[in-house]
Amino acid sequence: SQDAAVKDHAANVLQCLIQEGAATTSTTTTAISYLLKSRLPLPDSSPLLNRVQNIPYLEYDLHKFRLQRLEDSRQRIYIPPMAKANLQAHDDDLFPLMEKVQEFLAGDREVMLVLGDSGAGKSTFNLELEHTLWENYGRHGTIPLFLNLPTIDNPAQDLIEKQLQYHNFSNDQIQEMKLHREFVLICDGYDESQLKINLHSTNQFNQRGQWKVKMVVSCRSQYLGQDYRSRFQPQSVNRYLPSTKNLLEEAVIAPFSKQQVEDYVARYVPLEPRPWVTEDYMRMLTTISNLMDLVTNPFLLTLALETLPDIIEGKQDLSTIRIARVQLYDAFIVRWLSVNKRRLENNALSDHERDVFDQLLDAGFISMGIDYSTRLASAIFEWQDGNPVVQYTHLHDRNTWKVEFFGADPVARLLLESSPLTRSGHYFQFVHRSMLEYFFSRVIFSPPQVDDIFGPRAETASHALSSLDPKNPLFQRDLLKEPSIILFLCDRVKLNPDFEQKLRSAIDQSKTDADAATAATNAITILVKAGVPFHGADFRGVKVPGADLSGGQFDSAQLQGADLTGANLSRSWLRQADLSQAQLKGVRFEELPYLEVAATANKCAYSPDRRMLAVAAGLFDGWIEVYDTSTWTRIHRIHVGWMHISSVAFSSDSQLMVSGDDKNVVRIWDTKNGEQLFAMEGHTEAVVSVAFSPRDIQAASASDDDT
């Protein structure tokens, strides 16, 4: 029993003290039957006693650490995410992520990989997981340890030791935990650390004499290649034996549902004084075209909620507003800097600080703040290859590039305090990885400043690429490794026609200048992803090796002699394109072309004469798009309204189309002009399927109301 074990241990300790006392004193003792019947002389020195007194009380320090981490991991808003099993799983086959991770922790597998798009809430979930595990922690239980991987130098070795030392545990305590405790490692930001290694293997976790752990690792989906599992799969002790495949589990965070968006808004509103109530925010989100489809992740939803007052200011018809992702960032940054400008205006500054602040006001505080963050993003990519965390200590870094941004210069100090950056000790980083990517995209193209971010665009020349400066990152960096930056630049193409022309010029320059190949590859990738068509384009002799041209429109394009080495041409339209003498080594054709519709495609149907394809799209905002199958050009784009269209079908003569939606309505459409002819009500729940009778005399519908 435990009492017997304690008694035996006490007897052994006292026996050692007897022996030490006998060795250090001339006092004699006699054998006794019970250890505590005789009082022994206190030894002047006891090595064993010294060892006992010098052992730090681990559980007490863990208790203090637990309280600190419970405070640090507390979330202002947390909506439990849903997830699917892997990247290939169906989007409708979802489960609560927290429950799945708890099952993993209770099972035999050793690594759980949590994937998700930028802003999907991976870090938020990881902090909530840590918080939950610490709340349920018992004495001598499994220890949760949150690791922000970008802040750890060389995480391939001694990962746990480094983090525990950072939290001020002693070497003796660390050894005690290594030998006798188990850990749940919550590894956040694998992609931000730009790691390519298997942390489980390089740290020798769960091998004899090593740390006993379960790992939860988060990573952006876009960061991984096709063979990513080997980076996370626990390896056999004998490297010549095959991996144990059942030790790795995966989950992919799903976009927010409409209900999750509403739950988030309901928790967002009470946090601070807001101009509207929850119902007002939801009405704005649902009225502004495509906004609900854009804000299906927590970070973009937060940006939208913060900027909605600016978006609708002075607007009468909200349904005419269309918003790009980059515009949310533009508006958020202006709002952030405006708030900090007002803060400094109201603060009690020293005379010198007031002079510096006045200089910034004269120069344009918001533009200076944007310039500061843009230059910082450029430096992070130049000096740290995009690693988002900057470590700065003045004595160590006073002669490095970092001093320009974090040093004692009063202008830099005010701009640092006003920028969307967070600080933890000596570590600085943008409030979100996507903020770093947003500002770096501004290094490549700096949009003209406009009074109304969401208003019509004037034809204003840009200076960012006016002379095609070879120092521009477009010429120097492979942007295909940075898909989020590509997306920001795609939005710029749609909003700024001048930028499109500059990118076309970069492509043309590669025909005669081999040094422009990187710029041309980046440029054509951006344009293709932005949906720019290149039918009949003159691309003779262009050098775009490795370009991602998937889904591009190149019908009748002249590609003679073009360098397309390693390019991705899957799903591209290449009818009558001339590829004679083009360099095609390593080109990937793979899938056939596909259509990109306005929003998530729900159902599609061919007309009986095969001349039309109808697509019902939109998770919440319902559209029907009709395409001519001979050219795949869009004939009609019908905005049905705020609803989910579940089914669409054609009449036998292809003259009519029928649709069903979650507003419980069956609608009949004219395929010639796209006009609605009839709206038939009667169902009490969502319509899930529709069809015409063979002679088109009747239309049938099925509903969740069992009719």
N, C-alpha and C positions, 0 to 999 in steps of 0.2 A: 504494500500500500504506500501512498504518498507519505504518511506519517512515519512509517518504518524507514523509508528511504531518507527522510530528513534526520531521523535519529541516528542512522548509520553514518550519515555524512558528518553530523556533529561529533560523533565519537571519533571518527577519523581525524577531524580537525584538532580536537583536544589531544589526541594521541600524538599528533605532530608537535603540538605546543609543549607537551610533556618532554618529548625527546629533545626539542630545541632548548627547553629550560634546563634539562639535565646537562646539556653540553656547555651551558654558559654560566652555571652557578655551582658553588661548592655545597649548596644545601642538599642534603640527602632526602630521598623520599622512599617510602615503602610501598609495596604492591597493595593495591586495594581492589575490592570486588566491584565497586561502583565508582565511576569516574568523578562524580560531583561530590563525593563524601569528604574529599580532602582539597583544601585550597592550596594551589601551587603558587610559588613566588612568581611575580610578573617579570618576564625576561626583559632585559634592557633593549634587546633587538630581536625581531622575529621576521625573517625573510617571507614566510608564508603570510603573516599578518600584513606586512607591507604590500604584498601582492593583492590581497583581498581589498585593502583600503584604496588601492590605486585603480581598481577596475571601475570604469565609469558606469553609472547606472543606465543601461541601454534603454530599458522600457520607459524610464522617466523622460529621456531625450526624445524617444519616439512619440511620447504623448505630446510634448511641446511641438514637435514637427507636425503631428497630426492636426493640432489646433490651427497652426499656421496655414497648412495646406487646405484645410476646410474653408478658411477665410479666403484664400487666394483663388480657389476653384469655384467660388460661388458665382452663379450666372444671374445676370439681370433678367434675361429672357431665355428660356430653354423650351423648345418644342421637341418632344421625343421623335427622332427621325425614323422613317421606314426605310427598308433596304431590300435588295434582291440578292440572290445567292452568288452571282458572278456577273461579269460583263456580258455574257451571252444569254443570261436568263431573261425571261419575258418581263416586260415592265409592269405587268399586272400581278405578277406572282411575288407579293411583298410580305414582309414580316417586320415586327418591331426590332430595331437593331439592338437595343439594350438587352432585351430578352435573349437574343441570339448570342450576344457576347457573354452573358451570365451562363448560358448553357456551355459555351466553349470553356469558360473558367472551371466549370464543374466536371468537364470531360477529360479525355486523355490527350487531346491535341495540344501542341505547344506554341503555335503561332497563328494569330488571327490578323488577316490583312483587311483593313477597312479602306475602300476606295471611294472616290467622289470627285465631282468637278470642282473647279475653283469656286470658293464661297459656299459649298454645299453644307458646311457645318461640321467638318471633320474635327477641327480643334475644339469647337464648342462641345461636341460629343465626348471627346477625350477628357476634357476637364470635368464634365458631368459624371463620367465613369469613375474618375479618380475620387470625386466628391462622394459618390455612392459607396465606393469601397472603403473609404476612410470612415464614413458614418457607421458602417457595419463592422469595423475593425474591432477585434478582441485581443486581449493580452496574448502575446506570443503567436498571433495569427499571421496570415500572409500579408506582406507589406506592399501597398500600391506605390509605385514610383513613376511620376510623370517626367518625361524627358523631352525637352524642346531640342530636337536633334541639331538644328543649325547653330545652337549656342555651344555645342560640345566639340572640342578640338579632337579630331581623329577618333570618332566613336567606334571605329573598328576594333579598338583595343581598350580594355579596362573601362567599359562604358558605365557600369554601375559604380565602380570605385570613384570615378570622376564626379558623378552626380552626387554621391553621398558626401564626398569631400567638400563640394560646393555648398552643401547644406550643413557643414561644420560638424560632421560626425568624425570621431577620432579614428586613427588607424586600428586600434584595438577593437573598437566597436564595429568597424567595417569587417574585420576578420571574424568577429563573433557572428555577425549576420551572414557572412558567406558560408560559414560552417554549419549554422543551425537554423537559418530562416529561409523562407520561400518568398518570392517576389512576383508581383504582376507589373511588368514593365509596360508603360503606356508611351509608346514612341511616336511623337508628333512631328510631322514635317519631313518625312523621308525624302520627298521630292525637293523640298527647299534646301536640303543639305547637299543635293546633287549627288547622292550616293548611288553606287552601282554594285555594292557588295552585299553579302549576306551577313547581317549583324549577328544573327544567331550562331553562325558557324565561326566567324572570326573571333567572337568573344567566348567560344567554347562552352556555351550555356548547356546545362544539364548533363555535362560529362563528369566523370568521377573527380571529386575534389573541387568542382567549379560551382558557380552560382546556380541555384535551382529556381527556374523562372518559367512563367508563361508570358508571351509577348503579344501586345496589341499594337500593330503598326499602321499608321495612316499615311496615305499617299494619293496624290492627284491621279486620276485615271489617265489623263493625257500624257503623263510623264513616262508611262511604261510601254515597252515594246511588246512584241508577240510572245516572247519567251521569258516573261517577267517572273514566273513562279520560282525559278531557280534562285532568285535573289532573296526569297523568303522561306523556302522549303528547308526545314531542319535536315541537316546532313547526317549520314551515318558516321560513327566514329572512325570506321575504316572507309577511307575515301574511294576505295575501289569497289565497294559494295553499292548497290543502287540506293537512292534516297527512299526514306520511309514516307510515302506519299500521303498517308492519312494524318500526318501531323500538322498539315497546313489547312486552314479554313479561310474562306473569303466572304466578304459582303460589300455591296456597292450601294451607297446612300442614294435614295430616290429623290426626285424633285418634290417640293411641297405640293400637297393637294390643296384644293380650294379651302377645305376645312382647316388645314394647318395654317394657311395664310391668314384666315380669319382669327384663329387662336392666337397667332403671333401678334396681329394688330391689337387684339383685345388686351394683351399683356403689355404692349408697347405704350398705349395711350396713357395709362395711369402713372407712368414712371416720372413724367415731368409735365408742366403745364403745356397743353397742346391746343392748337387752334380749332380742332374738330374732335368729335367723338368717334367711336369705332365705326359706326354706320356710315359716317361721312367719308372716312378713309376708304372703306370698302367700296362705296359708290364711285369714288374717284378712280380706284384701281380697276374697277370693272367697266367704267365708261370710256376711259382712254384706250384707244385701240392698241392691241398687242401688249399692253403693260402687264396684264396678269400672266401671260406666257413668259414674260421677261423676268418676273420676280419670284420664280419658283425655287430660289435658294435663299437662305437667311441673310447673306451679306447684301445681295442686290435688293432684297426686300427692305432691309434697313436703309440703304441709300435712297430708295424710292420714297419711303415714308418721310425721311428727313427733307427731301427736296420737293415733295408734292406741292407745298404752298408756293414755291417759286415756279413750278411747272404750270400751274393753272392761273397764275396772276395775270389779270387782264384778258383772259381767254373767255369767250362766250360759249362756243361750241366745242366741248371737250372731246367729242367723238372724232374731230378732225385732227387731233394731235397724234403724232406718231413719235415714239421715243426709241432711240438707239441706246445700247448698253453704255457706250462711251459718254453719252450725254448725261447719264446719271452720275458718272464720275466727275464730269465737268462741273455740274451743278453742286455736287457734294463738296468739292474742293473750294469753290467760291464761297459756299455757305460756311465751311469750316474756317476759312481765313477771315471772313467777315465777322464771325463771332469772336475770334481772337483779336481782331482789330478793335472791336468795341471793348473787349476786356482790358486791353492795354490803355485805351483812352480813359477808362475809369479807374485804373490802378494808380497807386501812389508811386510814381517812378522817381528815381534820383534825377538830378539836373542833367547828368551826362546821358542817362538812359532816355530822358525826354528829348534831348537833342537828336539822339540816334533815331528814335521813333519818328520824330518830325521829318528827318531825312527820308525815312522809308515811306512816309505819307506823301512827301513831295514826289518821290519816284514812282508811286503807285504801290500801295502795300500789297494788294492781292497779286499783282503781276510779279512783284519781287518774291512773294511767297511761293508762287508757282515756279519761278525761275530757280529758287533755292532747291526745291524738291526735285526738279528736273535734272539739275546739275548733280545732285546727290545720287539719283538713280543711275545717271550715266557713269559716275565714278564707281558705284557698286558693281556694275556690270564690267567695267574696265579692269578694276583692281581685284575684285572678288569673284569674277565670273558669274555674277548674279546671286551669290549667297546673300540672303537678305539681312543677316544679322551682322552689325558692325560693332566690334569691340574697341573702345577708346579709353585710354588713360593718358593724361596729358604728358607726363614725364616720358612714357614709353613711345608715344605717337606724335610728339610735337614736331618731328621732321618728316612726317608722312602726309599723304593726301588727305587724311582724316581731319587734320587740324583746320582745314578750310571750312569744315562744316560743324565741328564739335569743339573747336578751340575757344580761346578767350576773346576773340574779336567780338565787340559789342553788337555789330550788325548780325553776325552769325548766331549769336546767343538769342537775340530776339526772334529771328526767323526760325531757329530750332524750336523754341518754346511755342511757336505759333503753327508749326507744321504737323501734319497727320503722322506723327511718330510716337512710339512708345519707348520707355526706358526702364530697364531693370538692371540696377547697378551700373556696370560699365558697358552694358549691351544696349544698342539702339537698333530699332527696326521700324518700318512702316506698319501702320495699324493692321494691315492685311497684305499678304503677298501680292494680291492683284493690284494694290496701290503702287507698289514698286514697278510692276509691269506697265501700268497705266502711264506713269511718269516717264518710263523709258520709251514708250511709244511716242511721247511728245518730243523726245530727243530726235527721233527720226522724222516726225512731222509735227510742227507746232502750228495748231490751227489759228486762224485769225480771231482776235477777240471780238465778241459781239455782245451787245447789250442783252439780247434775248437768246439764250442758249437753244431754246426750243422753237424759235421763230424761223421764218424763211431765211435761206442763206443767200448772202450777196456774193457776187463773183469777186472775191478778194484774193490777191496774189499772196502766196506763201513764200516766206524767205528760207524755210528749212531746207528745201531742195532746189532753190532757184538756180544755183550754179552746179548742181550735182557734185557737191564737195566730196572728194574721195575719203575724207575723214568721217563722213556720216556713217553711223553703224550699219546702214543699209548696205554699204560696200564692204564692211569689215566683219560682220557677224552673221552666222548662219541662223536666221530667224525661224527656220523650220523646227528648231529645237525648242522654240518658245511659242507654243500655239496660242497662249492667251494674248501675247503681244500682237500676233497676226490678227486676232479677232478685233482688237482695238483699232488696228490700222484698216481693217476691212470697213469698219464703221466710218472712219475718216474718209475713205474713198466715196462712200455713199453720200456723205454730207458735204464734201469739198471736191468739186470737179477738178480744181487745179491740181490736187494731189494725184488724181488719176493720170493726168497728163504727164506729171513728173515721173511717175512710175513707168509709163509707156516709153518715155525718153530713155530711162535706164535700160529697158529691154533693147531698144534700138541701138544704144551705145555699145552693147555687147557684140554687135555684128562686126565691129572694127576694132574693139578694144577688149582683149582677153582679160584684162584686169577688172573689167566690169561684170564678169560672170557671176560673182556672188550677189551683186546688186540686182542683176537681171533675174536670177533665180528667186531671190526674195520678192522682187517686184511682181513677177508674173504669178507667183503663188498667192500674194495678197489680192491681186486683181481677180484671179479665178475664184478664190474663196469669197470675194465680194459679189460674185455673180456677174461680173463683166463678161459679155460675149465677145468671142474673137472669130466670128464667122467671116471667112475670106481674108483674114489678117495676113499681112506680109511679114512672116517670121523667117524668111530665108537667111540662114547663117547665124541665127541667134544662138547664144551660149547660155543655156539654162540647165546645167547638169544637176540632177537631184531634185528638181522642182516638183512640188506637189500640184499636179494638174488634174487631180481626180475630180470628176464632175464638170470639167471645163467644156466650153462650147467652141469647138474648132472645126465645124463643118466648112469644107472648101478652103481651109487655111493653107497657106503656102509655107511649108516647113522644110523645103529642100535644103539639105546641108546643115540643118540645125543640130546642135549638140544637145541631145536629150538623154544622155547617159544617166542611168539610174533614176529617171523621172517616173513618177507615179501617174499613169494615164488611166487608171481604173475608172469605170463609169463615165469616161469622157466621150463626147460626141465628135466623131472624126469622119463623118460621111464626106467622101470625095476630097478629103485632105491629102495633100501631096507630101509624102515622107521620103521621097527619093533622095538617096545619099545622106540621109540623116543618121546620126550616130545613136543607135538604139540599144547599145549594150546595157543589160540590166534593167531595161524598161519593164514596168509592171502594168499589165492591162487588166488582169483579174476580172472584176465584176463588169457587167454591162452597164450602160448609163441608167440613171434614174432621175426622177423629177423631184425638185425641192418645193414643197408647198408652203402656204402661209404659216402653218402651225402644225402641231402633232397630227399625223394622219390617222383617222379612226377607221374608215371604211372606204373602199373604192369599188367601182363597177364599170365594165366596158358596156357600151351600147351594143345592141344585137348586130348592127351593121359594122361594128368594129371601127367606126370613124371617130368615136369620142370616148374619153375616159373621164369619169366623174370621181372626185375625191372629196370626202367629208373630213374636215380638219378642225383642230382646235380642241383643247381640253375643256375650256370654259367659254371661249369666244368663238362661236360657230361660223364656219365658212364652208361654201361648196365651190370647188374649182373644177372647171370643165376644160379639157384639153383636146385639141385636134391631133389625132394619132399619126397623121401623115407628116406633120412638121413638129409636133409636140409643143406648139405654141398654145398659150392659154386663150380660150374663147371667152369664158365668163369667169368672173370672180364675185361670187354672191355672198354678201355679209348677212347672214341670217339673224344674228343677234347674240345676246348673252345666253348661250345654251350649249349643250353638248349634243352634236349630231351623231347618232349612233348607227344610222343605216341609210343607204341610198341605192336606187335601182332605176332602170330605164324601162319604158314601154317597148313592146315588140317592134313598133315602127320607128323607134328612137326619137319620136317627136316630143315625148313627155318624160319627166323625171319625178320620182317620188322620194321624199325623205322623212325620217322620223327622228325625234329629239327628246331630251329630258324635260321639255316643257309640256309633254304629254300630247303633242300635236303632230299630225300627219299632213305634210304639205305637198302640193302638186306644182311642178315648175314647167315652163315652156323652154325647151332646149334651144330654140332659135334666138330668143332675146334675153333669156335668163330671168324672166319675170315670174313672180308667184301668181298662180291661177286660183288655187284654193288652199284654205287652211282648215283642216277637219279636226275638231275637238271631240272629246268624249271619254278618252282614257283618263284614269285617275292617277296613274303613275307613268314613269318614263316609257316611251316607245323604244323597243330594242331591235325591231326588224320590220322591213316593209318589202312589198313585191306587187307587181301587176299580174293580173290574170293573163293567160295566153292570148286572149283576144282583146285585151286592154279594156274590157267592159268594167272590170272591178279592180280596186286596189286593196290589198290585205295588209294588216298590221298586227304585230304581236307586242305585248306590253308586260311590264313587271306587275301589272294588276291582274295577271293570269287570264287575260282575254286576248 
